Amino acid sequence: MPARKLYFESIRVGDELPALAKAPVDRVQLSRYAGASGDYNPVHVDEVYAKSVGMPSVYAPGMLVMGMLGQLISDWARGGQMRRYNVRFIKMVWPGDTVVCKGRVSDRHGTGGRYFVEIDLWAENQRGELVMKGSSQIQLFFSLEDENRQRSGQSPIVVEVPRESLATAAPAATATAGGEAAPEEGEEGDERRTGSKKAAPREKPAAKTATLPAAKKAKK
């Protein structure tokens, strides 16, 4: 049976990705990750050194947890293309911690035959504490028919989909395949609200931010 593929037409804002629970982090995994990544920082593999610099023990590299969140996306978005992926490191992950990766569709939009979904991502430890937060943009075929058309060299199915997001309520798509529709009045495709209400205070940024290169192909 071929691997399940994900298509834009089946996704709705607010859809949650199946949670991915990883096995508890252990020191063997940290050593293997150091060898695979070439990151031999002793605070991740040398218990004596880690304690000498004030840590209770070695701890997991942030990029290891970033890879776990990346697995959540690649498992979910089969057949899609990752256009953007970034994270913020919130809290350290220690040996014995169990990392649970979660995600939610926060935005969807399409124009000119190209369709995108935005995903809010986060990872928690076994106590429910936030250890990492991030986001990703995935490009998808509109449908199986759209994929078959493009792979055979034909033009894509064109459905104009105004931006729909958790931050801004927006109308559903108003066009049909092969045609174009004008956006609803006042629809500008911007997630920010305008008006007399004050904007919610922005969350204080974490100390580190990481971003992966664009256009990474999700596994099939």
Secondary structure by P-SEA (a helix, b strand, c coil): cccbbbbcccccccccccccccccccaaaaaaaaaaacccccccccaaaaaaaccccbbbbaaaaaaaaaaaaaaccccccccbbbbbbcccccccbbbbbbcccccccccccccbbbbbbbcccccccccccccbbbbbbccaaaaaaaaacccccccccccccccbbbbccccccccccccccccccccccccccccccccccccbbbbccccccccc
